Amino acid sequence: MPRVVPSQVVAFIDTIPLTDDPSNPLPVDTAEVSGLADLLDQIPEELLTMDADTYASFICSKARIRDTLSAWTGGWGTERLLLIQQADAIRGIRYALAQCPDESPAPGTSELSFIADPDLRTNLRNDIGAINRALSSGEWKAATVLAGSTIEALLLWALQRNPAAAIAAATTLVTAATLSRQPDANLERWDLHEYTEVAANLGTIEPGTATETRLAREFRNLIHPGRAQRLGQTCDRGTALSCVAALDHVVRDLTP
């Protein structure tokens, strides 16, 4: 089933004729109001991020929609008159949903409390929530690729806390032939291979986590058709679970 998000419901409401004149109710197809009620029930709870007063009004407006549909049961045809009280309830729902995001971490998503930057923390938590949803939906490529990218973002964050130490460790790894070349002085230009090896050298992640992350890098790169064809591999449940396990362990190692 497609995921229903607030902006989608707002756009749907905008197609419903709503009267603003108490003496002039407008005709509406009952299927539109019934469809609205169904869409409202399908919005994930974690996306309903509104203040207490707005949420109370939202719940009351949903109740009015249900009462309206109940009152319309029976009779001939599917067209009914939408009174201003009912139109106001739908407007109230639209107002509440317009304040809500289309992305939010799924319940149980790691808090990432060790990241002080609220924007970065929110973005990464949203990504982890999207990974969990992709797993539950069987979207193996999405889970594999996004998990690899999130690992990369977390390791970049960790190494940027002490760039000088990261550069020094990279130099050591070049000497040891673990890295084939000296990475760029700008850590943002590194790739997951460099982040993984430097983080492992510094003890930022455990050796077992580094091994998992190396696998995640290989699986994440299957997004490139040529590589997938050359290796005879595709993203599947195994690659997704492997990358998510690596991500979970990176988060564990970075959590104080």
Secondary structure, DSSP 4 states (H G I P E B T S, - for coil): -PPP-HHHHHHHHTTS-----TT--EEEEHHHHHHHHHHHHHS-GGG----HHHHHHHHHHHHHHHHHHHHT-SSSSSEEEE-HHHHHHHHHHHHHHTTS-S--PPTT----TT---HHHHHHHHHHHHHHHHHHHTT-HHHHHHHHHHHHHHHHHHHHHTSHHHHHHHHHHHHHTTSSSSPPPSSGGG--HHHHHHHHHHHTSS-HHHHHHHHHHHHHHGGGSHHHHHHHT----HHHHHHHHHHHHHHHHHH--
